[in-house]
Amino acid sequence: QMLIGFTCKVCEERSHHVMSKIAYTRGVVLIQCPGCKNRHLIADNLGWFRDGKTTIEDLVKEKGEGIRK
């Protein structure tokens, strides 16, 4: 299992969520913010939302932001 903690860019609420490693590396992971109920794309390995595979790490790098592991 994997744990992700992030701050929602919409409502600024900090939250933590658990997901399986298989879902993150092979499937699609959407996480709903407990504050504003906005859904955040964490991983899209099936190409549902973008052409090709995408993870949160790719999305953060595109915006020029940092990520801690």
Protein Blocks (a to p, Z undefined) as FASTA:
>chain_A
ZZdddddfklopacdddddfklmmmmccddddfklopacdfbdckommbgcjddfklmmm
mnopacdZZ
